[in-house]
């Protein structure tokens, strides 16, 4: 059982269930009891909480994200940073990721829907960049589509303030390689335009249904981002508007200076396109080519980088009717751009430029490969660990493996694929099983979406230790329900399981569903409460009744009302809401009525006296009154005892009572001061003088 499930953080946030795991933290579903709303709680992993650098990064993340407030960005409600625990309280989103949405749509979206989504993404980035925050990991997996069609950018898990130190790809493997910008792949300094590049890749994937670059390894894909040009969207689908293609390719320009200067600039072109889908932008494929020089090492302003060369005109220009519309070159024409045959050009400059480009390309590849692969040559063998086989495990199970803990490997989900494995099970991993990797390396895993599972292969899910309402919802998806009589709930007290959580299930988890007609869940009621047996309070004085109910039986006297009574004298109990002998939980409420004496407005009906002579009393008086005597019952294991009460030696009460009642109140009659004696099972318990007045 997860150590945090059921806990209450800062006397406010109750943790309900685990819903996700990231590189640095575990995400839980929780309830904010102060505001009565569901939230997401991100808690720093225990193994990383001991590392000052990880705690610093986690704290920086929370500080950065808490600055953001925008309808297209997942909100952060609270941040806790203490010596014991670091966590962030965030908005709980009800939706699916953009990646899942595209998979449900067959991998490709209509261009109008893609325009709707990319506009919201850029609005979110514009807001973040204006506050100096770069996301650094824009990809469909970090974008949530809500039920109303709105979109929120989530997981600023590796966001940094612009002034913060930058990191290289090989140092932290920041960003997913299919969406990484060329400068991130090179390990150069980045600015807001890196997010624009990644957003361009997301737009490319939405309108074409494929990624711009694929490869056998992350390094191969990263090198393509640095040196290659992707197929234009219209070569994949000629129905894509030319202007939307131009926006996509400009956002994905390898040279940052040819990219959009800011998110706002890209938003302006998107708005122009929305108003007029037939618009043409003055943009050519040559803008995709990286220049022969790397950017100077510098930290750029976030939303409008000051080092970017200003454009001579607005990025979107209408092409006059008489001006020929620029056409994107075909792949063959793009290949001709690199043709070193200059016999028809009359100049050797293209040849020189081509040679320079090749030299720079080879040098870049060499440096990248050296950093990526050969920097480990100086690592001692004691720092290398064999990568374990994680196939078929969940991410949580993988993290609990001894080999993973020994190598301090970080398990990071990089995507989902169609598979016949259960949803969430690992299908592929990088590095592969058996490879040697440095201590603390990241293992990127791809998990199954379960879409290829057959109904015959479905098995009973494991709903133990889940809130029973979530368990019912999960079972209803499989066709079991209380209304249909195929799902029954039985409650039991439990010291181990929190209230409302499933203790056990029948059939057990992983049982094939074929042939299963009935499911039973045993749900915890929490620890079994202490019980009390209610005594007879009628006839007791008000103060004695309250004292016995609250101090002896641990009941709560909720209400005392007054009424006229000819049967009980003023101040004595005439009625109780729980009958004598009833067993109830401690803390149960009980109500009393107390006598005000006879109703003065009612004339008493005279009745003949049996004798004109008043009843004599041992004390010589003539007035006989009733008083209550409290008898505490023994707690020595006897279940029943005989109680006898005498007044001046004359027996007035004899009963066998259950000791569970703990006490009995005995009404006795007398006048003046007389001696009352109590016997329990024939043995005198106490004897004292009692005034009858």
C-alpha positions, 0 to 999 in steps of 0.5 A: 500500500502506498504510504501516502494514500489516506494521509492528510497533508498540512491538515488540509489535503487528503491523498486519495490515489496515485494517478501518475509518476514523473521523473522527479515526483509522484502525482496523486489525486487528492481532496482539499477539505478547506475548499471541498474540491478535488486536486492533483498533488505532486510529491517529490520522490523519497529517493530524490528528496535526499538530493539537494540538487533535485530538491532545488530543481523541484522547488524552482519548478514550483516557484516558476509554475506558481507565477502562471495564471492563464486559462490554457495553463494548468493552475497551481494552487499551493506549494509546500516546501519543508524539511519533511516533504515537498509537494505542489497542489495543482488543478485536477484536469478531467480530460485526455492528452493531445496524444491520446486524442490524436490516436483516437482520431486515427493519428491525424486531425482536420486542419481546422481542429489543429488550428483551434488547438495550436492557437491555444498552445501558443496563447499559453506559451505567450503568457509563460514567455512573458514571465520569463518561463520556458517550458522546454518539453512541449509535446502532445503528451503534456497537453490536455484536451478537456471535455469542453474542447479547451486545452491546457498546457501541463507539466512544466516539470523542467521549466526554468526561469530564463536567467537560470543555468542551462543544461545540455541534452547529454546532461539532463536529456531534457525534452522528448527527442521527437519534439526537441529543438536543434539548439537543445539537441546541440546542447546550446543555450535556448530561449523561448524560440525552442518552445516555438520549434516544439510547438511547430512539430506538434502542429506538423504531427496534428495536420500530417498524422506523422512525426517529421523525423524518425530513427532507430535511436534517440541520437539518430532523431536528434541529428536529423533535427540539427541537419535535416529538412522534413517532408513538407506537410503538403507533400504528405497531404495536398489538402493542407492549406499552403498558408498553414504549411508555411506557418508550420515550417517557419516555426520549425526552422532549424535556424532560430533567427528564421523562426518566429521571433515570439509566440505572439508573432506566430499567433498573429500569423495564425489569426491572419490565416484563420480570417483568410485560409487562402492567404499566402505568406512570403516564406521559402524552404531555404529558411529551414536551412541552418546557417553555417554558424552556431549562435553566440553563447548568450541568455536571451529574453524570453518572449521577444529575444533581443538577439533576433534580427528584426524582420523587414516586414510583418511575417504575413503579407498578402501577395498581390494578384499580379505577383506569382505565388511562391511554390514550395520546392519538391523534394527533388528541387530541394536536393538540387539545392545541394548539387555541387555541379556548378558548371551551369552557374558560372560561380564557384561560391555554391561549391564553397558553401556546400563544402563548408556546410558539409565540414560543419555538418561532420564537425557537429556530428562528431562533437555530438557523438563525442558528447553523447557516447564517448564522454563515458569513456572516462567513467569508471566501471564501478559507475556503470550498471546493467540496464534491467529488462522492464518489459511487461511491468508498470512504471511503478513496478519498474521503479521498485525493481532492485536493479533499478534502485541499485543503478539509481535509474529514472524511469520516464514515460516517453509515449504510448503504443497500441499493444495487446498488453494491459494499459500502462504495461511497458512495451519498449525501453531505451536503453535496451536490456543488458546495455551498460549505463551510467549511475542515475541514467534515464530509461525512457519507456513506451507503455501499452494503451491496451487497444489490441487486447481482445475481450476474451483476454480481459481480466478482473482489474485489481481494485483493492486498496482503492476508494470503493466509488472508483472501484465501482466506476471501473467495474461498471465499465466492464458491465458489472453494476449494483442496479443489475445485481451483478455487483454487491458491496459488503462492509466490514470494520478494519484496522488496516484499511481506511474507511470507504477503501476496498479490503478484498474482491471476489473474483480476485485480480487477473481472473479471466472475465469470461464466465464471471457473472457476479462480483463482490467487494468488501469495503472498510468501515474503518476501525470498529467503534467502542460500544455502550449499553444504554441504562434506564435514565427515567426517574434520575435527577437531571444532573445525575442523568447527564453525568451518567450518559456523558462520563460513564457511557460516553454518549452525547446529550444532544437535547433536554426538553422540559414537560409537565408530569404528574408521574415524576417530580420536578427535575427528574427524567421522564423520557429518553430517546434510546431505550434501556438495554440498547447497544450503541456506538460511543459518541451517539447522541441521546435526548432527554425530557425532564419533569417540571412537576404537575401541570398547575392548570390541571385540577387534580382528580381526588381519589379516596385514600385507603386510610385517613391515617398517613403512612407512618415512617421509621423516623416518626414523620408522616411524609413519604417521598421517593429518591433515586439510589445509584448502584455501580455494577461490578466489572470483574467478569460476571455477566449478571448479578443480583442487586438488593436494596433495603431502607432501614433493613426493609427490602425495597428492590431485588433484581438480576441485572446485566453488568453490561449496563454498568449502573442501575438507578433504583427508586426507593421511598422513605422520609426523614433520614434513613439508612440505605444498604446495597447488596450485590450477589448477597454481599454488602456493597455499601451502606449510608444515611440518605435524606428523604426530603 
